[in-house]
Amino acid sequence: MDKSKILKTKFEQIKNKDINENFIQNSPTFCVAIDGQGKIILMNKAMLSTLGYTAEEVIGKDYIETCIPEDQHELVREIFRRHIENSEAMLNENGVLGKTGQLFIAEWHSRPVIDENGNYIYHLGVGIDITERKKMENALRESENNLHIISAQLMEAEEKERHRISRELHDELGQALSILKLDIGSIMRKLNPDQVVLRQECKQMRDYIDNVIENVRRLARDLSPAIVQDLGLKIALRELVDSMSRYYRVRKTIECDDIDGLFSPETKIAIYRIFQESLNNVVKHAHATNISIIVKREDDRICFIIEDDGIGFNIHQDVMPVRKKRGLGLAAINERVKMLGGSFDVQSTKGKGTRLTYTIPVKKEVPESGGL
């Protein structure tokens, strides 16, 4: 029997046994039938039109060689093998080449067609053209990557600005306050012993300046945490917690594994900022009286858990609308954690406190040339 009669016979099997020809031909989805030797025996109008072929150009041609990109040949051959050997239906996604070489992406549902004796007749594939959807997904991923890059650049600029302001607070405002304190001391020494009221007022002014100086120092430390590089991340985090506890009168417990030497200098600063923002949420929003902090190593990741007994909140109402102040704080934490390749989780119930958990993958610190 010649080739044309063989193809006609197989087409008749398709038409009579399995599917109405008009339904296939007029379907908006891709439809293709392929025999056991991989030859095309049917391709519907939608697929022909998209690929730019006529039926005469593809019928009898090898499907893989004609329509499949070379790097996906083995994938499609494996699908055919499963159909023939196991009568297995499959869902898959692969590229399809047009006549001019244009690549389309299709999502396929394919299955073997078996005769009444259980013998394999041909392979039938029904596909949806998802090329545009894939383009939009790729564009969305690219846009998201660009946003992450911009976010990283903004955070880097923010860090530099924090450092500049910290230096000015320490060098200029701190120095001015120290000089003012010395001037008041000088005035006190020039007062007569009987000028008790003036001496007392000067002493109150000096004590007030001492408080201002301490606050300026605290602000300078918060803005540019030199302690992270000088004494290590573990001590820096403990000092941050102790400072917060003293200033806001919050009772705290802290368990912290040794995490120094596990991160690059940039990552350590980022972790410090995440920790700082987390504590700010506790003291500014939670109104907590107790806070529990755990920093522990789990294989190749460091897990940070910050739990408070504050007022709690509704996650969907207070976090998902990022325009709200609390949502912005948690969104900033989430963005920083994602930039470090980590994961972030928030659990909270109104009246029952909040638990923040984030994990950061370990990336060992690279010694800096010329460093301490």
C-alpha positions as CSV (number, residue, x, y, z in Angstrom):
1,M,0.0,0.0,0.0
2,D,1.5,3.4,-1.0
3,K,2.0,6.3,1.4
4,S,-1.1,8.3,0.4
5,K,-3.3,5.3,1.0
6,I,-1.7,4.6,4.4
7,L,-2.3,8.2,5.5
8,K,-5.9,8.1,4.2
9,T,-6.6,4.9,6.1
10,K,-5.2,6.4,9.3
11,F,-7.2,9.6,8.8
12,E,-10.4,7.5,8.3
13,Q,-9.6,5.8,11.6
14,I,-9.4,9.1,13.3
15,K,-12.6,10.4,11.7
16,N,-14.7,7.3,12.2
17,K,-13.5,6.0,15.6
18,D,-12.7,8.9,17.8
19,I,-13.5,12.4,16.9
20,N,-15.8,14.3,14.6
21,E,-13.6,15.9,11.8
22,N,-15.6,19.2,11.7
23,F,-15.2,19.6,15.4
24,I,-11.4,19.2,15.2
25,Q,-11.0,21.4,12.2
26,N,-13.0,24.2,13.6
27,S,-11.7,24.1,17.1
28,P,-9.8,27.3,18.2
29,T,-7.2,25.1,20.0
30,F,-4.3,23.3,18.4
31,C,-5.1,19.7,17.4
32,V,-2.6,17.3,15.9
33,A,-2.6,13.5,15.3
34,I,0.7,11.6,14.9
35,D,1.2,8.0,13.9
36,G,3.5,5.4,15.5
37,Q,6.4,6.5,13.3
38,G,6.0,10.1,14.3
39,K,4.4,11.2,11.0
40,I,1.7,13.9,11.0
41,I,-1.6,12.5,9.9
42,L,-3.8,15.4,10.9
43,M,-3.4,19.1,11.9
44,N,-6.4,21.3,12.3
45,K,-6.9,24.8,10.8
46,A,-6.1,26.7,14.0
47,M,-2.7,25.1,14.3
48,L,-1.9,25.3,10.5
49,S,-2.9,29.0,10.5
50,T,-0.7,29.8,13.5
51,L,2.3,27.9,12.2
52,G,1.9,29.3,8.7
53,Y,1.5,25.9,6.9
54,T,-1.0,24.3,4.6
55,A,-2.2,20.8,5.2
56,E,-0.3,19.6,2.1
57,E,3.0,20.9,3.5
58,V,2.8,19.0,6.8
59,I,0.8,15.8,6.3
60,G,3.1,12.8,6.2
61,K,6.1,14.9,7.6
62,D,8.0,13.9,10.7
63,Y,6.3,16.0,13.5
64,I,9.4,16.4,15.7
65,E,11.7,17.4,12.8
66,T,9.1,19.8,11.3
67,C,7.5,21.4,14.4
68,I,9.6,20.9,17.5
69,P,12.7,23.0,18.5
70,E,15.8,20.9,18.5
71,D,16.5,21.3,22.2
72,Q,13.1,19.7,23.0
73,H,13.2,16.7,20.6
74,E,14.0,14.3,23.4
75,L,11.2,15.6,25.6
76,V,8.6,15.0,22.8
77,R,10.1,11.6,21.9
78,E,9.7,10.5,25.6
79,I,6.1,11.5,25.5
80,F,5.6,9.4,22.4
81,R,7.3,6.4,24.0
82,R,5.1,6.6,27.1
83,H,2.0,6.7,24.8
84,I,3.0,3.6,23.0
85,E,4.4,1.6,25.9
86,N,2.0,2.6,28.7
87,S,-1.1,4.2,27.0
88,E,-0.4,7.1,29.3
89,A,-2.2,10.5,28.9
90,M,0.0,13.5,29.7
91,L,0.0,17.2,30.4
92,N,3.1,19.1,29.2
93,E,4.3,22.4,27.9
94,N,6.7,22.8,25.0
95,G,7.7,25.0,22.1
96,V,6.3,24.6,18.5
97,L,8.1,26.0,15.5
98,G,6.2,27.9,12.7
99,K,7.1,27.7,9.1
100,T,9.4,30.8,9.3
101,G,11.1,29.6,12.4
102,Q,9.0,31.6,14.8
103,L,8.6,29.9,18.2
104,F,5.2,29.4,19.8
105,I,4.6,28.0,23.3
106,A,1.8,25.5,23.7
107,E,0.2,23.8,26.7
108,W,-0.7,20.3,25.6
109,H,-3.0,17.5,26.7
110,S,-2.0,14.4,24.8
111,R,-3.1,10.8,24.9
112,P,-2.8,7.6,22.8
113,V,-5.7,6.4,20.8
114,I,-6.2,2.6,21.1
115,D,-8.4,0.4,18.9
116,E,-10.9,-2.2,20.1
117,N,-8.1,-4.8,20.4
118,G,-6.0,-2.6,22.6
119,N,-3.5,-1.8,19.8
120,Y,-2.0,1.7,19.6
121,I,-3.2,3.6,16.5
122,Y,-1.9,7.1,16.9
123,H,-1.1,9.9,19.3
124,L,-3.5,12.8,19.7
125,G,-2.5,16.2,21.1
126,V,-4.8,19.1,21.9
127,G,-2.9,22.3,22.8
128,I,-3.5,25.9,23.8
129,D,-1.3,28.6,22.4
130,I,0.1,30.3,25.5
131,T,2.8,32.3,23.8
132,E,1.4,35.7,24.8
133,R,0.8,34.6,28.3
134,K,4.4,33.5,28.6
135,K,5.6,36.8,27.2
136,M,3.5,38.6,29.9
137,E,4.8,36.3,32.6
138,N,8.4,37.0,31.4
139,A,7.7,40.7,31.3
140,L,6.2,40.5,34.8
141,R,9.3,38.7,36.1
142,E,11.6,41.2,34.5
143,S,9.6,44.0,35.9
144,E,9.8,42.4,39.4
145,N,13.5,41.9,39.0
146,N,13.9,45.6,38.0
147,L,11.9,46.6,41.0
148,H,14.2,44.5,43.2
149,I,17.2,46.2,41.7
150,I,15.7,49.7,42.2
151,S,14.8,48.7,45.8
152,A,18.3,47.6,46.5
153,Q,19.7,50.8,45.0
154,L,17.3,52.9,47.2
155,M,18.3,50.9,50.3
156,E,22.0,51.4,49.5
157,A,21.4,55.2,49.0
158,E,19.4,55.2,52.3
159,E,22.3,53.5,54.1
160,K,24.7,56.1,52.8
161,E,22.4,58.9,53.9
162,R,22.0,57.4,57.3
163,H,25.8,57.2,57.7
164,R,26.1,60.9,56.6
165,I,23.5,62.1,59.1
166,S,25.0,59.9,61.8
167,R,28.4,61.4,61.3
168,E,26.9,65.0,61.4
169,L,25.0,64.2,64.5
170,H,28.0,62.8,66.2
171,D,30.6,65.3,65.0
172,E,28.7,68.5,64.8
173,L,25.6,68.4,67.0
174,G,27.4,66.2,69.6
175,Q,30.4,68.5,69.7
176,A,28.1,71.6,70.0
177,L,26.2,70.1,72.9
178,S,29.5,69.1,74.6
179,I,30.8,72.7,74.3
180,L,27.4,74.1,75.6
181,K,27.7,71.8,78.6
182,L,31.3,73.1,79.3
183,D,30.1,76.7,79.0
184,I,27.3,76.1,81.5
185,G,29.9,74.5,83.8
186,S,32.1,77.5,83.4
187,I,29.1,79.8,84.3
188,M,28.4,77.7,87.4
189,R,32.0,78.1,88.6
190,K,31.7,81.9,88.3
191,L,28.5,82.2,90.3
192,N,28.7,83.3,93.9
193,P,28.0,80.7,96.6
194,D,24.8,82.6,97.6
195,Q,23.4,82.4,94.0
196,V,21.7,79.1,94.8
197,V,18.8,79.4,92.4
198,L,21.0,80.2,89.4
199,R,23.4,77.4,90.4
200,Q,20.4,75.0,90.5
201,E,19.1,76.1,87.2
202,C,22.5,75.6,85.6
203,K,22.8,72.1,87.1
204,Q,19.3,71.3,85.6
205,M,20.4,72.6,82.2
206,R,23.6,70.5,82.3
207,D,21.6,67.4,83.3
208,Y,19.2,68.1,80.5
209,I,22.1,68.5,78.0
210,D,23.5,65.2,79.2
211,N,20.1,63.5,78.3
212,V,20.1,65.2,74.9
213,I,23.7,64.1,74.3
214,E,22.8,60.5,75.2
215,N,19.8,60.6,72.8
216,V,22.0,62.0,70.0
217,R,24.5,59.2,70.5
218,R,21.6,56.6,70.5
219,L,20.3,58.1,67.2
220,A,23.7,58.2,65.7
221,R,24.2,54.5,66.6
222,D,20.9,53.6,65.2
223,L,21.5,55.5,62.0
224,S,25.0,54.0,61.4
225,P,25.6,50.8,63.4
226,A,29.5,50.8,63.5
227,I,29.1,48.2,66.3
228,V,28.1,45.6,63.7
229,Q,31.6,45.7,62.1
230,D,33.5,46.5,65.2
231,L,32.1,43.9,67.6
232,G,30.1,41.5,65.4
233,L,26.5,40.9,64.5
234,K,25.6,38.9,67.6
235,I,26.8,41.6,70.1
236,A,25.2,44.3,67.9
237,L,21.8,42.6,68.0
238,R,22.0,42.1,71.7
239,E,22.9,45.7,72.3
240,L,20.0,46.8,70.1
241,V,17.6,44.7,72.2
242,D,19.1,45.9,75.4
243,S,18.9,49.6,74.3
244,M,15.3,49.1,73.2
245,S,14.4,47.4,76.5
246,R,15.9,50.2,78.6
247,Y,14.5,53.0,76.6
248,Y,10.9,51.7,76.3
249,R,10.9,49.7,79.5
250,V,10.1,46.4,77.8
251,R,11.0,43.1,79.5
252,K,13.0,40.8,77.1
253,T,14.4,37.4,76.8
254,I,17.0,36.6,74.1
255,E,18.7,33.4,72.9
256,C,21.2,33.9,70.2
257,D,23.5,31.4,68.6
258,D,26.9,32.5,67.4
259,I,26.3,33.9,63.9
260,D,29.4,35.9,63.4
261,G,31.5,35.1,60.4
262,L,28.5,33.7,58.5
263,F,27.6,36.7,56.4
264,S,29.2,39.4,54.3
265,P,29.5,42.9,55.7
266,E,26.6,44.1,53.5
267,T,24.4,41.2,54.6
268,K,25.1,41.9,58.3
269,I,24.0,45.5,57.9
270,A,20.9,44.3,56.1
271,I,20.1,41.8,58.9
272,Y,20.7,44.5,61.5
273,R,18.2,46.8,59.7
274,I,15.6,44.0,59.5
275,F,16.0,43.3,63.2
276,Q,15.8,47.0,64.0
277,E,12.6,47.5,62.0
278,S,11.1,44.4,63.7
279,L,11.8,45.9,67.1
280,N,10.4,49.3,66.0
281,N,7.2,47.5,65.1
282,V,7.0,46.0,68.6
283,V,7.6,49.2,70.6
284,K,5.7,51.6,68.3
285,H,2.7,49.5,67.4
286,A,2.3,46.5,69.6
287,H,2.4,48.2,73.0
288,A,4.0,45.0,74.3
289,T,5.4,44.5,77.8
290,N,7.3,41.4,77.0
291,I,9.3,40.3,74.0
292,S,11.0,37.0,73.2
293,I,13.8,36.8,70.7
294,I,15.4,33.6,69.3
295,V,18.3,33.5,66.8
296,K,19.3,30.0,65.9
297,R,21.2,28.2,63.2
298,E,19.3,25.6,61.2
299,D,21.7,23.8,58.8
300,D,22.6,26.4,56.1
301,R,20.1,29.1,57.3
302,I,19.7,31.4,60.3
303,C,16.2,31.6,61.8
304,F,15.1,34.8,63.6
305,I,12.0,34.7,65.7
306,I,10.6,37.8,67.4
307,E,7.5,37.3,69.5
308,D,5.6,39.9,71.7
309,D,2.6,39.9,73.9
310,G,1.2,43.1,72.5
311,I,-2.2,44.1,71.0
312,G,-1.8,42.1,67.8
313,F,-3.5,42.9,64.6
314,N,-5.5,41.4,61.7
315,I,-2.9,40.4,59.1
316,H,-5.2,40.8,56.0
317,Q,-6.6,44.2,57.1
318,D,-3.4,45.7,58.5
319,V,-0.7,44.2,56.4
320,M,-2.1,43.5,52.9
321,P,-3.1,47.2,52.3
322,V,0.5,48.4,52.2
323,R,-0.5,52.0,52.3
324,K,-1.0,51.6,56.1
325,K,1.9,52.5,58.2
326,R,2.3,49.1,59.9
327,G,1.9,47.4,56.5
328,L,4.8,49.6,55.2
329,G,7.0,48.5,58.0
330,L,6.4,44.8,57.5
331,A,6.6,45.3,53.7
332,A,10.1,46.8,54.2
333,I,11.1,43.8,56.3
334,N,9.8,41.4,53.7
335,E,11.6,43.2,50.8
336,R,14.9,43.2,52.7
337,V,14.5,39.5,53.5
338,K,13.7,38.6,49.9
339,M,16.7,40.5,48.7
340,L,18.9,38.3,50.9
341,G,17.2,35.2,49.5
342,G,15.3,34.5,52.7
343,S,11.7,33.9,53.7
344,F,9.4,35.9,56.0
345,D,6.3,35.0,57.9
346,V,3.9,37.0,60.2
347,Q,1.5,35.4,62.6
348,S,-0.7,37.7,64.7
349,T,-4.1,37.7,66.4
350,K,-5.8,40.8,67.8
351,G,-5.2,40.8,71.6
352,K,-2.8,37.9,71.5
353,G,0.4,39.4,70.3
354,T,2.6,38.9,67.1
355,R,5.2,36.5,66.0
356,L,7.7,37.5,63.2
357,T,9.8,34.8,61.7
358,Y,12.4,35.2,59.0
359,T,15.2,32.9,57.8
360,I,18.3,34.1,56.0
361,P,20.6,31.7,54.0
362,V,24.2,31.5,55.3
363,K,26.8,33.1,53.0
364,K,30.2,33.1,54.7
365,E,31.9,36.4,55.2
366,V,34.6,37.3,52.8
367,P,37.5,39.1,54.5
368,E,37.8,42.7,53.4
369,S,41.2,43.9,52.2
370,G,42.7,46.5,54.5
371,G,40.0,45.7,57.1
372,L,40.5,45.4,60.9
